[in-house]
């Protein structure tokens, strides 16, 4: 069993930056792909980005590409989501999720692929 804890959310002005952390406990992240999703009020949970285990490949939603970066620190058992040039439309609860088994990198864009989820952290971007 993998327990995930997100941190780093908060209130930031448009154009600012935040770095979210996703730390695993119970087991290491070794062998797991880790994804980030977000859910804004009244909207469905949406894919933000993901990082694979095998070669640290990263994939991003078009809406965040070029602004957000995912990286992992295996020594700290943590995956980061660096968010730059934040916009009000980035306001949401952000969740990290992990999975060990998946059928192809493209499947990592789907929330159904992930077995473990964190509790979420609120990100609010003001104008």
C-alpha positions as CSV (number, residue, x, y, z in Angstrom):
1,X,0.0,0.0,0.0
2,X,1.3,3.5,-0.9
3,X,0.1,6.5,1.0
4,X,0.5,9.8,-0.9
5,X,0.6,13.2,0.7
6,X,0.5,16.5,-1.3
7,X,1.8,19.8,0.0
8,X,2.8,23.2,-1.3
9,X,-0.6,24.5,-2.3
10,X,-1.7,28.0,-1.5
11,X,-2.8,31.4,-2.8
12,X,-0.7,33.1,-5.4
13,X,-1.1,36.0,-7.8
14,X,-1.4,35.5,-11.5
15,X,2.0,35.1,-13.1
16,X,3.5,33.7,-9.9
17,X,4.8,30.2,-9.1
18,X,4.2,27.4,-6.8
19,X,5.9,24.0,-6.3
20,X,3.7,21.1,-5.2
21,X,5.2,18.0,-3.6
22,X,3.9,14.5,-3.5
23,X,5.6,12.3,-0.9
24,X,5.0,8.6,-0.6
25,X,5.0,6.7,2.6
26,X,4.5,3.1,3.3
27,X,6.4,2.1,0.2
28,X,8.9,3.8,-2.0
29,X,8.0,5.4,-5.4
30,X,10.4,2.9,-7.0
31,X,8.8,1.4,-10.0
32,X,5.7,3.7,-9.9
33,X,4.6,6.2,-12.5
34,X,3.2,9.3,-10.8
35,X,0.6,11.6,-12.2
36,X,-0.9,15.0,-11.3
37,X,-4.5,15.8,-11.8
38,X,-6.7,18.8,-10.8
39,X,-10.3,19.4,-10.2
40,X,-11.9,22.9,-10.3
41,X,-15.3,23.6,-8.7
42,X,-18.0,22.2,-10.8
43,X,-15.7,20.4,-13.2
44,X,-14.4,16.9,-13.7
45,X,-10.9,15.8,-12.5
46,X,-8.5,16.6,-15.3
47,X,-5.0,15.3,-16.3
48,X,-2.2,17.8,-15.6
49,X,0.9,15.7,-16.2
50,X,2.8,12.5,-15.4
51,X,6.2,11.1,-15.0
52,X,7.1,7.5,-15.8
53,X,9.5,5.3,-13.7
54,X,11.4,3.6,-16.5
55,X,13.1,6.6,-18.0
56,X,11.5,9.6,-16.3
57,X,9.5,10.5,-19.4
58,X,7.1,13.3,-18.8
59,X,3.8,14.2,-20.5
60,X,1.6,17.2,-20.0
61,X,-1.8,18.5,-20.8
62,X,-1.8,21.1,-23.5
63,X,-3.1,23.7,-21.1
64,X,0.0,23.5,-18.9
65,X,2.7,22.6,-21.4
66,X,5.6,25.0,-21.2
67,X,4.5,26.3,-17.8
68,X,4.5,23.2,-15.5
69,X,7.3,20.7,-14.9
70,X,7.3,17.4,-13.2
71,X,10.4,15.9,-11.6
72,X,11.1,13.2,-9.1
73,X,13.7,12.9,-6.3
74,X,14.0,9.2,-5.6
75,X,16.2,9.8,-2.5
76,X,13.4,11.8,-0.9
77,X,10.6,9.6,-2.3
78,X,9.0,12.7,-3.7
79,X,7.6,13.9,-7.0
80,X,7.3,17.6,-7.6
81,X,5.0,19.7,-9.8
82,X,6.7,23.1,-10.5
83,X,4.0,25.5,-11.7
84,X,5.1,28.8,-13.3
85,X,3.2,31.6,-15.0
86,X,0.1,30.6,-13.1
87,X,-3.2,31.8,-14.4
88,X,-6.6,32.1,-12.6
89,X,-7.8,29.1,-14.6
90,X,-5.2,27.0,-12.9
91,X,-7.2,27.3,-9.7
92,X,-8.2,23.9,-8.5
93,X,-7.5,21.1,-6.0
94,X,-4.4,19.3,-7.2
95,X,-4.0,15.6,-6.6
96,X,-1.1,13.3,-7.1
97,X,-1.6,9.6,-8.0
98,X,0.6,6.6,-8.5
99,X,0.5,3.4,-10.3
100,X,2.9,0.5,-10.8
101,X,1.2,-1.2,-13.7
102,X,-0.1,0.4,-16.9
103,X,-0.5,-0.4,-20.5
104,X,1.5,2.2,-22.4
105,X,2.5,5.7,-21.5
106,X,-0.7,7.2,-23.1
107,X,-2.8,5.4,-20.5
108,X,-1.2,7.6,-17.8
109,X,-3.4,10.4,-19.0
110,X,-6.4,8.7,-17.6
111,X,-7.3,8.8,-13.9
112,X,-8.6,5.2,-14.1
113,X,-5.0,4.0,-14.5
114,X,-3.9,5.1,-11.1
115,X,-4.3,2.9,-8.0
116,X,-3.2,5.3,-5.2
117,X,-4.3,8.9,-4.6
118,X,-3.4,11.7,-2.3
119,X,-5.9,13.9,-0.4
120,X,-5.3,16.9,-2.6
121,X,-4.0,20.4,-2.1
122,X,-5.7,23.6,-3.0
123,X,-4.1,26.0,-5.4
124,X,-5.8,29.4,-5.8
125,X,-4.5,31.9,-8.4
126,X,-5.8,35.5,-8.0
127,X,-6.1,38.1,-10.6
